[in-house]
Amino acid sequence: MRKSLRAAALVASCAVAGGALYGAGAAGAGQSTANSTREPYNIGLLVKDIDTYYGTALDANGVYQASPDSPYARDLARLDADAKRYIDKAARKAHHRGEKPAVVFDIDDTLLLSLDYEKRYNYTYNSASWAAYVNRADRPEVFGSPELVRYAAGKGVEVFYNSGLSEAQRTAAVDNLKKVGADVNLDAAHMFLKDAANPPSYLADCATPGAWKCTTVQYKSGTRKHIEDLGYDIVANFGDQYSDLDGGYADRTYKLPNPTYFVS
């Protein structure tokens, strides 16, 4: 379930003011829903903090963009540098052992930035407006993430995508990823999207045709298990939500910063 900034980003606001919102390792630490008897963080101040964090500005086409000089960009650069060092080491070790290393990337706000949508819709979510936005296939990259995809592939690491986008949005997702330079393994065998009408058999515990009951964690961890059942060792899993990362089936997790919404 995707929750608006007002409903679920209050806890993140403190971290926005203090620095990075990501970390490698355990996925669940530090994430909770706002459930306090005290007065919540002021929504107007929170929006200002988020704009400062992203360095939000309108470009010449009237699109809200993050600044490459922002605290957000600096956090991503630190994460990418650590991830590259780790992937290089993990790939060499796996190949020496005759194993098949893999990395898994979420898409929304892990590879493709949705800041313009969040700003235009005041950090609220509507399925129709979101679908229209995704189908335009013109989201900018999350700084450094497409390069990280190419880096992993260049080290002989198999790249997979594990996204909450629907099967109906596959063409738009592929087109958009190509535009930002993440043009690696964009076929159906490597890009896993939600197919509520015809869910895969490996999700049978929570999804049957026409009856999707999987939580985000069940869907994403079940997909990672399927990838490992294919003979791969997922050395790293990247996502902007803790629900992208919880549930196991990855040697290391990388939480990218996203203070604008929360997916349970």
N, C-alpha and C positions, 0 to 999 in steps of 0.2 A: 504493500500500500504506500502510495506516495503522499506525503503530507506537506502542507504549505509551510512557508517560513514562519507564519504566526503560530502554527500548531506545534512545530517540531524543531525549529532552529534555535530556540532560546538558549539551550545548553551550549551550542556551538559558538554563540556570540562571545562568550568569555574567551574562548580559544582564539577567535578572530583577532581580538585586541592584543592577545599575548603572543601570537606567532602561528606556527605550523599546526595543521589539523590532521596530519598523517603520521604514519610510522610503520616500519617494517616489523613483522612479528605477529603477536596475537591480535586478532581482529576485533575483539569485543571491548577491549579496555577503553574506558572513558566515554562510551556512548550510552546515552539513556534518553528517555523522553523527559520533557519538562514536567515535573510533578512536585511543585513546591507550594507551601502556604504563603511564601513571601511574594511581594510584588514582582512580576516578571520584568525582564529587561525591556526598556522602552523601545517600541517597534521603530520609531523614527530614528533613534540613535543607532539601532541595530542596522538599519538600511544604510546609514551613513558609514558605519564601520565596514560593511560589506563592500560598498563602493570604493572606500579607501583601500581595502585589501586587494581588490581586483584592479584598482586604478581605472575604474569604469569611465569610458568616454564614448561619445557618439562619433563614428567615422564619417567620411564624406558622403556615404550612402545612407546615413541615418540609422546605422546599426550599432548597437551597444557592443563595444569590444573591451577586452581586458588589455592592460598595458604590459608590454614586455619588460618594463622596468618596475613592475609592481611587486609587493610582498608575495602575492600569489605566484608570480613567475619565478621569483627567487626560491620559494619553497619547492616548486616543481623541479627547478634545476638541481637542487640538492638531492631530491629523491631520484631523479634520473641518473645522476652521477653515481649514487650508491647502487642503484639497480644495475647499471652497466658493469660495474666492478664485480658485482655478485653473479650476474649472468655469465660473464666471461669465465669466472672461476668454476661455476656449476657446470657449464657446457664442457669445459676441458675435462673435468672429473667424470662426467657422464659418458663422454665419448671414449675415455680411457677404459671405462668399465664395460663398454659395449651396450650402454643404455641409450634410450631415446628421450632426450630432454625436451620439455615443452614449456611454453608460457601461455597464460590465459589473460585476455584483456576484456573488461567490460567496455561498452562503447560510449553511452551517454555520460558526459562530463568526466570521462577517463580518456577518451580519444577525441570526442567532438564536444565543443563547449556550447552550453545552452544558456549562457548569460543573457543574451538578447531576449530570449523567450521569458526568462524569469523577470527581467526588468519590465517588459511590456505588459505582462499579466500580473504585475505587482506580487510576485512570488506565490502565486496560486496556480493550481493545476486544473485543466479541463481537457478531457480526452479528445474532443473534437479539435480544439485549437492546437493541442500538442501534435496530433496526427498531421494536421496541415503544415505545421512548422517543420516536422521531421521530413515530410514528403517534398519540401522545397530543396532538400539536399544541399544546403549552402552554409551549414554551420562551420565556423572556423575550428582549427585544431586546438586541443588542449596543449599548451606550449610543451614541446619536446616529446610528446607521446608518440606521434607517428615515426619520429626518428628512432625512438626506443624499439618500436615494432621492427623496423628495418635492421636495427643493430642486432636484435635477437636472431632474426632470420640469417643474418650474415655470419653469426657464430654457429650456425647449424642447429639452431633451436627451433622446433616446430611451433608456429604461432596459431593459436586458436582464439576465437571470440565467443564470449558468453554474455548475452545481452537480454535485457528485459523488453527490447523492442519486439513487436509482433512479426509473425511470418509475412503479413501483408506489407510490412515496411522494409522488406529485404532489399528490394531494388534501390530504394532511396538511401539506405544505409551503405550499400556497396558503392553507389555513385559518390556519396559524400566522403567516404573513406578514401576513395581514389583521388578526389580533389585535394585532400590535405596530405597526400603522400603516404598513407598507410595501405599501400596497394600490395598486400602480402596475404596469400591464402584466403581470398574472399569468396571461396566456393562454399557450397552447402555442407561439405564434409568438415569444414573448419569454422564456420560461423553458425553458432547455435542461437536461434531466436525462439520466442514463445509461439507454440502452435497449439492453441487451445482446442481447435477442431480435430486435430489428429496428433495428439501428443505421442512422443516416442515411448517405446515399451519400457525403457529404463526408468521412467517416471511413473510407472503403473501404480505405485503406492499412493500417489496423490493426484494423479491425472488420468482420466479416461476420456475417450472421444466426446466432446461437448460438455465435459464436467471437470474443469480445471480447478483443483483445490490446493495446488502447491503454494507454499509461501515462497518468498524470494530465496530464502536460505535453502529450502528443499530443492527448488528448481536449479539453483546455481551449483550447489554442492553435488546434487545428483548428476548434473552434466559433467562436472569435473571428474566424478567417479567413473562415468562412462568413458571419458577421455583416457583416464589411467587404465581402464579395462581394455582399451585398444592397444595397450603396450607402452604408453608414454609415462614418463615421470614428470609431473608438473613441478618445475623448480621454482616458479614464481607466478603469483596471481595478483592482478592489478585491478583496483576498483575505487570508486569515489564514495561508496557506501559500505558500512560494515557488513550489511547483508550480502554484498558481493563477495565477501571474503570468509564469512563464518561457515562452519560445517566441514572443514578439513579438506583433504585431497589437494594439498599444495605444500611444498616444503617451506615456502616463505610467502608472506602477504605484504602488499604495498598499498596503503590507504592514501589516495590522492585527496587534496583538500576540496571540500565543497560545503560551504556554509549556507547554501540557499534552499535546500530541501532535504528531506529524510525519507528513505525507503525502508520500511520494516520487513 
